[in-house]
């Protein structure tokens, strides 16, 4: 039974093209759901409207744009070549600074701080003016997922070292280490109410998504037969979790573990982003285009 309305790919609004023969590595919707940002290895980030028209090309000379994310205030941050660059919603550069960033970023809920990972397994916390706040240490492998709870009172890091760490941003003390499940964690997404978070994982035996509450208790697993989970997003209505995998699929789950849809993508998935109005799902993959799917007929 077809639940999600997937318009044939020849419809322009469903296939955003413009990156130059380079894999698109990341996608993110703006807070008002009107602009989709994408970053690629062609040294550009691009801004698109909902119909797939390229609004602006953000040139990042000699930088591979590995990740990008919007703040709640509509500021865009991009990561590449160890730099963090900040842009306004019109694509104008605000600031850039050397952050020794590897390939991921996360904004604080109030848009005043930004977190970045490093190649040597650490997390750095920054003010938006580029001043350094704190370096978080403890993980022994790549930290691929991290982020604040909605109220800003908990910060979570998930690593390939099979550990999840909970931190108190008021002083940045470590609260708890979760290590009961031997899983290599690849990504993380908070529920919009800030009460739960989901982590994607990969091991030889288990390739799944696990949901924890904010106290660090595992409450649910989502299993859909995917290979390595590369990207997660939790819809703002709280009803859906999108999971992108290296096996060229995107799965959509309910938080109770019910699988609603499986979408086949032509290449390994690198990013997923559900628009804040819960209407569109953007998918980036190892291809020079972005696929956008209509969620309006997705059943609860």
Secondary structure by P-SEA (a helix, b strand, c coil): ccccccccccccccccccccccccccccccccccbbbbbccccbbbbbcccccccbbbbbcccccccccccccbbbbbbcccbbbbbcccccccccccccccccccccccccbbbbbcccbbbbbbcccccccccccccccccccccccccccbbbbbccccbbbbbccccccccccccccccccccccccccccbbbbbbccccccbbbbbcccccccccccccccccccccccccccbbbbbccccbbbbbcccccccbbbbbccccccccccccccbbbbbccccbbbbbbcccccc
